[in-house]
């Protein structure tokens, strides 16, 4: 593997700082986590976007959340075709092995993946239509959401609505997984949809009775 390179110095320095402070001050806790395994209460599916920091938003400690990140926080529909499905595998493990009580899908403002889907579906990004585009094929998951917001009056409104549609599409797709549906119907699992405003630090939660996202 001669293509690998040494870790950048700034990351090495940050690691040593963490080991000398955070780890040293909580060594017993880390030993407990290693010995007893993980028992997270919730799974969070969030975006790869570096501006979205789930553990900071909720003040979570190690071992509290089972976190899966991907482009635009999307969950594909159940498709047991023997192919590679990273998100589906993470959901399966969280629900069937870890038996999390809550599964949270969190979208966010200014999402590049959502913007890419909007551009692709509106004919402005033909490169994403190519079969060779991993991003394009992943964003195909959100096409049903685009269809629901395409009649809004301007692009800004469409993008904002599509960010929340990404959360709703993912929640809908989660219910196509038999083990998720079974856990939800037996009240062993609850699903939650959130949208995070990066600039304002806001958080909205989808209320199914109101059929809209409401500020927390």
Backbone as CSV, one residue per row, in Angstrom:
resi,resn,N_x,N_y,N_z,CA_x,CA_y,CA_z,C_x,C_y,C_z
1,UNK,0.847,-1.205,0.000,0.000,0.000,0.000,0.873,1.243,0.000
2,UNK,1.710,1.381,-1.023,2.634,2.511,-1.067,1.979,3.823,-1.453
3,UNK,0.649,3.825,-1.630,-0.048,5.063,-1.946,-0.402,5.847,-0.682
4,UNK,-0.327,5.199,0.487,-0.661,5.876,1.742,0.480,6.799,2.156
5,UNK,0.132,7.855,2.851,1.105,8.842,3.297,0.976,9.055,4.807
6,UNK,2.030,9.561,5.461,1.949,9.839,6.898,0.848,10.854,7.206
7,UNK,0.307,10.764,8.401,-0.738,11.672,8.826,-0.185,13.096,8.924
8,UNK,-0.960,14.114,8.522,-0.486,15.505,8.644,-0.141,15.848,10.086
9,UNK,0.865,16.693,10.264,1.342,17.026,11.601,0.274,17.640,12.487
10,UNK,-0.611,18.474,11.898,-1.603,19.128,12.745,-2.567,18.108,13.364
11,UNK,-2.840,17.015,12.645,-3.698,15.978,13.209,-2.968,15.180,14.286
12,UNK,-1.691,14.937,14.065,-0.890,14.244,15.074,-0.847,15.051,16.362
13,UNK,-0.648,16.361,16.236,-0.586,17.232,17.409,-1.920,17.259,18.147
14,UNK,-3.013,17.292,17.380,-4.331,17.300,18.015,-4.599,15.981,18.739
15,UNK,-4.141,14.887,18.140,-4.315,13.595,18.803,-3.590,13.574,20.146
16,UNK,-2.335,14.008,20.150,-1.561,13.990,21.398,-2.197,14.912,22.446
17,UNK,-2.770,16.020,21.988,-3.462,16.911,22.917,-4.671,16.245,23.538
18,UNK,-5.434,15.517,22.697,-6.605,14.800,23.199,-6.194,13.702,24.171
19,UNK,-5.148,12.953,23.833,-4.700,11.838,24.674,-4.230,12.342,26.032
20,UNK,-3.607,13.525,26.045,-3.060,14.055,27.290,-4.117,14.745,28.154
21,UNK,-5.242,15.105,27.573,-6.265,15.838,28.336,-7.568,15.044,28.433
22,UNK,-8.359,15.074,27.395,-9.680,14.435,27.431,-9.597,12.964,27.793
23,UNK,-8.693,12.230,27.141,-8.582,10.806,27.439,-8.041,10.585,28.845
24,UNK,-6.981,11.285,29.195,-6.354,11.093,30.504,-7.319,11.386,31.649
25,UNK,-8.191,12.375,31.453,-9.134,12.757,32.498,-10.332,11.811,32.582
26,UNK,-10.523,10.999,31.551,-11.690,10.109,31.512,-11.288,8.672,31.178
27,UNK,-10.101,8.286,31.598,-9.571,6.979,31.234,-10.486,5.837,31.679
28,UNK,-11.043,5.939,32.862,-11.911,4.869,33.371,-13.147,4.700,32.489
29,UNK,-13.675,5.817,32.007,-14.857,5.766,31.140,-14.530,5.080,29.823
30,UNK,-13.383,5.405,29.248,-12.980,4.773,27.992,-12.734,3.280,28.191
31,UNK,-12.147,2.913,29.316,-11.941,1.494,29.605,-13.285,0.770,29.717
32,UNK,-14.256,1.434,30.333,-15.585,0.836,30.487,-16.248,0.639,29.120
33,UNK,-16.127,1.655,28.254,-16.694,1.535,26.910,-16.064,0.369,26.150
34,UNK,-14.753,0.222,26.276,-14.053,-0.840,25.561,-14.437,-2.222,26.077
35,UNK,-14.622,-2.334,27.387,-14.896,-3.639,27.994,-16.357,-4.070,27.844
36,UNK,-17.278,-3.122,27.962,-18.699,-3.453,27.973,-19.373,-3.303,26.613
37,UNK,-18.662,-2.747,25.645,-19.262,-2.577,24.328,-20.163,-1.354,24.275
38,UNK,-20.766,-1.140,23.104,-21.620,0.032,22.951,-23.085,-0.312,23.180
39,UNK,-23.785,0.625,23.803,-25.215,0.478,24.054,-25.904,1.819,23.799
40,UNK,-25.821,2.319,22.563,-26.412,3.629,22.266,-27.929,3.587,22.351
41,UNK,-28.512,4.685,22.795,-29.968,4.775,22.875,-30.570,5.186,21.537
42,UNK,-29.765,5.829,20.699,-30.313,6.355,19.450,-29.319,6.204,18.310
43,UNK,-29.864,6.054,17.108,-29.077,6.150,15.884,-29.401,7.490,15.247
44,UNK,-28.378,8.175,14.764,-28.573,9.432,14.047,-27.992,9.287,12.647
45,UNK,-28.808,9.555,11.647,-28.351,9.585,10.262,-28.247,11.046,9.865
46,UNK,-27.034,11.495,9.620,-26.828,12.902,9.289,-25.972,13.026,8.043
47,UNK,-25.780,14.259,7.608,-25.037,14.526,6.379,-23.531,14.478,6.625
48,UNK,-22.789,14.189,5.565,-21.325,14.211,5.636,-20.777,15.624,5.828
49,UNK,-21.605,16.617,5.595,-21.175,18.020,5.656,-20.399,18.294,6.944
50,UNK,-19.204,18.857,6.791,-18.327,19.080,7.939,-18.881,20.117,8.915
51,UNK,-19.882,20.874,8.496,-20.467,21.897,9.376,-21.525,21.323,10.309
52,UNK,-21.927,20.091,10.071,-22.964,19.462,10.889,-22.289,18.592,11.943
53,UNK,-22.427,18.976,13.206,-21.720,18.303,14.290,-22.749,17.785,15.295
54,UNK,-23.240,16.590,15.040,-24.358,16.036,15.807,-24.044,15.938,17.300
55,UNK,-22.878,15.429,17.652,-22.570,15.236,19.068,-22.486,16.569,19.811
56,UNK,-22.016,17.611,19.136,-21.961,18.927,19.774,-23.355,19.498,19.978
57,UNK,-24.215,19.352,18.962,-25.565,19.896,19.049,-26.317,19.324,20.245
58,UNK,-26.146,18.030,20.492,-26.883,17.377,21.573,-26.028,17.148,22.822
59,UNK,-24.791,17.622,22.812,-23.925,17.438,23.973,-23.715,15.984,24.317
60,UNK,-23.558,15.148,23.289,-23.480,13.705,23.499,-22.062,13.243,23.821
61,UNK,-21.968,12.234,24.659,-20.693,11.613,24.996,-20.442,10.411,24.095
62,UNK,-19.216,9.896,24.130,-18.902,8.663,23.410,-19.817,7.555,23.898
63,UNK,-20.292,6.757,22.960,-21.139,5.637,23.325,-22.616,5.964,23.382
64,UNK,-22.985,7.228,23.209,-24.388,7.612,23.346,-25.162,7.513,22.036
65,UNK,-24.520,7.888,20.926,-25.165,7.842,19.615,-24.453,6.861,18.691
66,UNK,-25.242,6.125,17.919,-24.716,5.350,16.802,-24.944,6.229,15.582
67,UNK,-23.870,6.749,14.983,-23.988,7.777,13.954,-23.574,7.239,12.586
68,UNK,-24.419,7.495,11.615,-24.100,7.180,10.220,-24.235,8.454,9.413
69,UNK,-23.193,8.761,8.629,-23.212,9.981,7.818,-23.103,9.617,6.344
70,UNK,-23.874,10.310,5.532,-23.769,10.153,4.087,-24.195,11.444,3.404
71,UNK,-24.159,11.479,2.087,-24.547,12.674,1.363,-26.038,12.934,1.550
72,UNK,-26.361,14.084,2.135,-27.733,14.575,2.303,-28.580,13.759,3.278
73,UNK,-27.964,12.959,4.119,-28.686,12.204,5.166,-29.759,11.280,4.592
74,UNK,-29.513,10.725,3.415,-30.540,9.942,2.741,-30.525,8.469,3.146
75,UNK,-31.716,7.889,3.174,-31.868,6.452,3.366,-32.525,5.908,2.105
76,UNK,-31.906,4.930,1.452,-32.524,4.341,0.260,-33.654,3.407,0.664
77,UNK,-34.526,3.046,-0.256,-35.565,2.059,0.065,-34.952,0.677,0.250
78,UNK,-35.660,-0.171,0.951,-35.256,-1.563,1.162,-35.039,-2.239,-0.192
79,UNK,-33.836,-2.787,-0.400,-33.508,-3.404,-1.687,-32.499,-4.521,-1.475
80,UNK,-32.941,-5.685,-1.037,-32.028,-6.804,-0.750,-31.559,-7.502,-2.014
81,UNK,-30.691,-6.836,-2.769,-30.249,-7.353,-4.067,-28.847,-7.945,-4.038
82,UNK,-28.267,-8.067,-2.844,-26.938,-8.648,-2.734,-25.809,-7.690,-3.069
83,UNK,-26.132,-6.415,-3.296,-25.107,-5.427,-3.630,-24.586,-4.777,-2.340
84,UNK,-23.738,-3.757,-2.497,-23.176,-3.065,-1.346,-24.120,-1.941,-0.906
85,UNK,-24.528,-1.954,0.346,-25.483,-0.973,0.866,-25.025,-0.513,2.246
86,UNK,-24.157,0.496,2.291,-23.609,0.941,3.561,-24.646,1.503,4.514
87,UNK,-25.529,2.357,4.009,-26.540,2.955,4.865,-27.522,1.912,5.364
88,UNK,-27.970,1.043,4.471,-28.910,-0.007,4.870,-28.288,-0.946,5.900
89,UNK,-27.007,-1.248,5.736,-26.316,-2.115,6.699,-26.246,-1.449,8.065
90,UNK,-25.977,-0.139,8.081,-25.909,0.583,9.351,-27.261,0.584,10.046
91,UNK,-28.331,0.788,9.281,-29.677,0.779,9.849,-30.005,-0.607,10.403
92,UNK,-29.686,-1.641,9.633,-29.956,-3.002,10.079,-29.239,-3.311,11.393
93,UNK,-27.969,-2.925,11.472,-27.197,-3.211,12.678,-27.755,-2.446,13.873
94,UNK,-28.098,-1.180,13.656,-28.611,-0.369,14.763,-29.921,-0.919,15.309
95,UNK,-30.799,-1.339,14.401,-32.136,-1.772,14.814,-32.151,-3.210,15.322
96,UNK,-31.457,-4.109,14.635,-31.558,-5.529,14.985,-30.513,-5.997,15.988
97,UNK,-29.333,-5.382,15.966,-28.273,-5.810,16.887,-28.170,-4.893,18.106
98,UNK,-28.092,-3.593,17.867,-27.972,-2.651,18.982,-29.319,-2.351,19.631
99,UNK,-30.379,-2.552,18.873,-31.742,-2.329,19.362,-31.922,-0.917,19.922
100,UNK,-31.539,0.061,19.109,-31.709,1.453,19.517,-33.197,1.756,19.696
101,UNK,-33.492,2.689,20.584,-34.885,3.056,20.851,-35.372,4.163,19.923
102,UNK,-34.432,4.938,19.392,-34.796,6.076,18.547,-33.911,6.095,17.298
103,UNK,-34.502,6.458,16.185,-33.747,6.603,14.950,-34.060,7.993,14.392
104,UNK,-33.040,8.819,14.318,-33.197,10.233,13.947,-32.542,10.491,12.596
105,UNK,-33.296,11.109,11.682,-32.747,11.565,10.408,-32.647,13.090,10.490
106,UNK,-31.439,13.625,10.298,-31.256,15.073,10.438,-30.703,15.694,9.159
107,UNK,-31.515,16.509,8.507,-31.062,17.293,7.366,-30.565,18.653,7.837
108,UNK,-30.160,19.492,6.906,-29.627,20.794,7.316,-29.715,21.822,6.191
109,UNK,-29.502,23.066,6.561,-29.530,24.173,5.608,-28.303,24.146,4.707
110,UNK,-28.430,24.758,3.544,-27.318,24.897,2.593,-26.652,23.559,2.277
111,UNK,-27.448,22.524,2.101,-26.913,21.190,1.834,-26.474,21.078,0.377
112,UNK,-25.210,20.795,0.156,-24.687,20.684,-1.201,-25.268,19.515,-1.968
113,UNK,-25.526,18.405,-1.283,-26.104,17.246,-1.942,-27.506,17.536,-2.436
114,UNK,-28.298,18.195,-1.607,-29.658,18.566,-1.998,-29.622,19.537,-3.168
115,UNK,-28.699,20.505,-3.115,-28.567,21.453,-4.219,-28.191,20.730,-5.507
116,UNK,-27.337,19.698,-5.391,-26.967,18.910,-6.555,-28.147,18.161,-7.130
117,UNK,-28.992,17.611,-6.255,-30.188,16.912,-6.705,-31.119,17.875,-7.433
118,UNK,-31.285,19.070,-6.894,-32.146,20.073,-7.518,-31.616,20.434,-8.900
119,UNK,-30.297,20.648,-8.988,-29.698,20.984,-10.280,-29.861,19.842,-11.276
120,UNK,-29.668,18.622,-10.830,-29.801,17.460,-11.702,-31.239,17.304,-12.201
121,UNK,-32.183,17.371,-11.285,-33.582,17.147,-11.647,-34.157,18.280,-12.489
122,UNK,-33.574,19.472,-12.387,-34.054,20.604,-13.176,-33.271,20.770,-14.469
123,UNK,-32.394,19.806,-14.772,-31.672,19.816,-16.040,-30.446,20.688,-16.090
124,UNK,-29.969,21.145,-14.930,-28.824,22.064,-14.892,-27.505,21.370,-14.575
125,UNK,-27.545,20.074,-14.344,-26.315,19.338,-14.014,-26.304,18.005,-14.748
126,UNK,-26.133,18.034,-16.076,-26.166,16.784,-16.851,-25.089,15.795,-16.441
127,UNK,-23.985,16.294,-15.860,-22.916,15.390,-15.441,-23.386,14.445,-14.330
128,UNK,-24.368,14.894,-13.545,-24.895,14.033,-12.486,-25.851,12.968,-13.023
129,UNK,-26.295,13.141,-14.252,-27.159,12.141,-14.878,-26.358,10.949,-15.404
130,UNK,-25.043,11.118,-15.521,-24.210,10.029,-16.033,-24.240,8.836,-15.084
131,UNK,-24.284,7.646,-15.637,-24.317,6.440,-14.818,-23.069,6.309,-13.951
132,UNK,-21.986,6.937,-14.393,-20.724,6.853,-13.658,-20.674,7.771,-12.442
133,UNK,-21.680,8.637,-12.255,-21.689,9.573,-11.133,-22.251,8.902,-9.882
134,UNK,-21.412,8.664,-8.913,-21.865,8.107,-7.644,-22.827,9.067,-6.947
135,UNK,-22.487,10.363,-6.995,-23.346,11.357,-6.347,-24.711,11.403,-7.015
136,UNK,-24.721,11.425,-8.346,-25.986,11.482,-9.063,-26.886,10.313,-8.771
137,UNK,-26.300,9.120,-8.774,-27.135,7.935,-8.537,-27.618,7.895,-7.078
138,UNK,-26.806,8.411,-6.176,-27.250,8.479,-4.785,-28.392,9.483,-4.642
139,UNK,-28.282,10.612,-5.345,-29.313,11.634,-5.238,-30.607,11.248,-5.960
140,UNK,-30.559,10.182,-6.751,-31.802,9.658,-7.339,-32.814,9.311,-6.254
141,UNK,-32.316,8.974,-5.070,-33.195,8.643,-3.949,-34.151,9.797,-3.658
142,UNK,-33.685,11.025,-3.905,-34.462,12.214,-3.557,-35.374,12.703,-4.682
143,UNK,-35.366,12.050,-5.820,-36.214,12.497,-6.936,-37.700,12.609,-6.548
144,UNK,-38.259,11.668,-5.781,-39.667,11.835,-5.375,-39.904,13.125,-4.593
145,UNK,-38.915,13.524,-3.795,-39.034,14.772,-3.053,-39.009,15.974,-3.976
146,UNK,-38.151,15.914,-5.005,-38.098,17.018,-5.974,-39.441,17.171,-6.678
147,UNK,-40.054,16.065,-7.025,-41.347,16.125,-7.707,-42.404,16.826,-6.853
148,UNK,-42.272,16.734,-5.536,-43.264,17.334,-4.652,-43.058,18.835,-4.458
149,UNK,-41.856,19.353,-4.781,-41.591,20.784,-4.534,-41.316,21.569,-5.818
150,UNK,-41.343,20.892,-6.955,-40.943,21.542,-8.212,-41.879,22.664,-8.650
151,UNK,-43.098,22.731,-8.088,-44.046,23.775,-8.468,-43.928,25.031,-7.614
152,UNK,-43.042,25.023,-6.630,-42.863,26.224,-5.804,-42.324,27.361,-6.657
153,UNK,-42.610,28.617,-6.277,-42.386,29.756,-7.178,-40.948,30.093,-7.554
154,UNK,-39.993,29.854,-6.698,-38.617,30.232,-7.030,-37.634,29.187,-6.511
155,UNK,-36.408,29.267,-7.000,-35.409,28.249,-6.678,-35.051,28.224,-5.203
156,UNK,-34.979,29.387,-4.575,-34.636,29.439,-3.154,-35.662,28.680,-2.325
157,UNK,-36.937,28.887,-2.625,-37.996,28.187,-1.892,-37.944,26.694,-2.164
158,UNK,-37.636,26.326,-3.398,-37.546,24.918,-3.754,-36.412,24.234,-3.006
159,UNK,-35.259,24.884,-2.941,-34.105,24.299,-2.252,-34.389,24.106,-0.767
160,UNK,-34.979,25.117,-0.155,-35.290,25.018,1.269,-36.275,23.878,1.528
161,UNK,-37.281,23.778,0.670,-38.269,22.711,0.839,-37.663,21.345,0.553
162,UNK,-36.750,21.275,-0.406,-36.152,19.999,-0.766,-35.251,19.466,0.347
163,UNK,-34.625,20.365,1.106,-33.812,19.925,2.246,-34.668,19.161,3.248
164,UNK,-35.886,19.623,3.443,-36.787,18.945,4.384,-37.428,17.711,3.748
165,UNK,-37.625,17.763,2.429,-38.129,16.582,1.740,-37.127,15.429,1.836
166,UNK,-35.847,15.757,1.868,-34.825,14.710,2.004,-35.029,13.933,3.297
167,UNK,-35.389,14.636,4.358,-35.659,13.980,5.641,-36.907,13.114,5.536
168,UNK,-37.954,13.651,4.906,-39.218,12.918,4.801,-39.089,11.692,3.904
169,UNK,-38.361,11.826,2.791,-38.130,10.676,1.915,-37.390,9.580,2.674
170,UNK,-36.417,9.973,3.473,-35.657,8.988,4.250,-36.535,8.290,5.282
171,UNK,-37.398,9.049,5.935,-38.318,8.438,6.909,-39.273,7.463,6.211
172,UNK,-39.768,7.853,5.041,-40.643,6.971,4.275,-39.899,5.689,3.877
173,UNK,-38.673,5.848,3.432,-37.893,4.683,3.005,-37.535,3.774,4.175
174,UNK,-37.313,4.356,5.331,-37.020,3.525,6.504,-38.150,2.535,6.773
175,UNK,-39.365,2.973,6.551,-40.512,2.101,6.824,-40.678,0.998,5.793
176,UNK,-39.859,1.005,4.731,-39.898,-0.111,3.771,-39.036,-1.281,4.237
177,UNK,-38.197,-1.053,5.263,-37.385,-2.132,5.814,-38.256,-2.932,6.786
178,UNK,-38.436,-4.222,6.550,-39.323,-5.010,7.418,-38.951,-4.938,8.895
179,UNK,-37.665,-4.969,9.215,-37.261,-4.954,10.624,-37.488,-3.587,11.266
180,UNK,-37.443,-2.520,10.466,-37.766,-1.194,11.001,-39.263,-1.089,11.256
181,UNK,-40.049,-1.471,10.260,-41.506,-1.405,10.413,-41.969,-2.233,11.612
182,UNK,-41.419,-3.422,11.760,-41.807,-4.291,12.873,-41.490,-3.637,14.212
183,UNK,-40.290,-3.029,14.311,-39.888,-2.389,15.565,-40.750,-1.168,15.867
184,UNK,-41.095,-0.407,14.831,-41.949,0.771,15.016,-43.353,0.349,15.453
185,UNK,-43.906,-0.646,14.782,-45.274,-1.078,15.080,-45.396,-1.742,16.451
186,UNK,-44.280,-2.276,16.954,-44.301,-2.886,18.292,-43.871,-1.895,19.380
187,UNK,-43.698,-0.632,18.983,-43.299,0.442,19.906,-41.921,0.227,20.521
188,UNK,-41.066,-0.526,19.845,-39.684,-0.690,20.294,-38.760,0.346,19.672
189,UNK,-39.266,1.064,18.665,-38.453,2.040,17.945,-39.331,3.218,17.540
190,UNK,-38.782,4.422,17.677,-39.490,5.607,17.199,-38.612,6.326,16.181
191,UNK,-39.234,6.855,15.128,-38.531,7.576,14.081,-38.742,9.078,14.270
192,UNK,-37.688,9.853,13.975,-37.752,11.301,14.156,-37.059,11.992,12.984
193,UNK,-37.650,13.107,12.532,-37.062,13.891,11.453,-36.698,15.277,11.933
194,UNK,-35.441,15.666,11.732,-34.967,16.979,12.158,-34.356,17.735,10.984
195,UNK,-34.397,19.056,11.074,-33.708,19.925,10.108,-32.959,20.974,10.908
196,UNK,-31.659,21.116,10.608,-30.771,22.002,11.367,-30.390,23.220,10.536
197,UNK,-30.613,24.405,11.083,-30.181,25.661,10.455,-28.775,25.965,10.950
198,UNK,-27.802,25.787,10.094,-26.402,25.926,10.501,-26.088,27.329,11.006
199,UNK,-26.471,28.344,10.223,-26.115,29.721,10.558,-26.768,30.230,11.816
200,UNK,-28.009,29.850,12.043,-28.762,30.354,13.192,-28.733,29.405,14.387
201,UNK,-28.188,28.206,14.172,-28.159,27.241,15.267,-29.529,26.677,15.591
202,UNK,-30.468,26.813,14.657,-31.826,26.352,14.901,-31.999,24.866,14.648
203,UNK,-33.038,24.305,15.243,-33.368,22.899,15.047,-34.881,22.772,14.965
204,UNK,-35.355,22.155,13.888,-36.779,21.939,13.695,-37.056,20.445,13.648
205,UNK,-38.204,20.067,14.192,-38.598,18.656,14.246,-39.893,18.467,13.469
206,UNK,-39.953,17.398,12.692,-41.161,17.146,11.914,-42.283,16.663,12.825
207,UNK,-43.426,17.336,12.715,-44.606,16.982,13.488,-45.618,16.356,12.530
208,UNK,-45.831,15.045,12.614,-46.739,14.394,11.665,-48.182,14.866,11.784
209,UNK,-48.589,15.309,12.972,-49.966,15.783,13.129,-50.171,17.114,12.422
210,UNK,-49.118,17.942,12.383,-49.176,19.228,11.689,-48.695,19.116,10.249
211,UNK,-48.046,17.984,9.947,-47.483,17.743,8.618,-46.480,18.836,8.215
212,UNK,-45.664,19.262,9.185,-44.640,20.259,8.905,-43.573,20.230,9.991
213,UNK,-42.445,20.888,9.685,-41.353,21.004,10.653,-41.623,22.193,11.569
214,UNK,-41.457,21.967,12.868,-41.701,23.021,13.848,-40.434,23.267,14.669
215,UNK,-40.135,24.526,14.998,-38.926,24.827,15.794,-38.994,24.195,17.171
216,UNK,-37.848,23.738,17.647,-37.776,23.209,19.020,-37.452,24.339,19.991
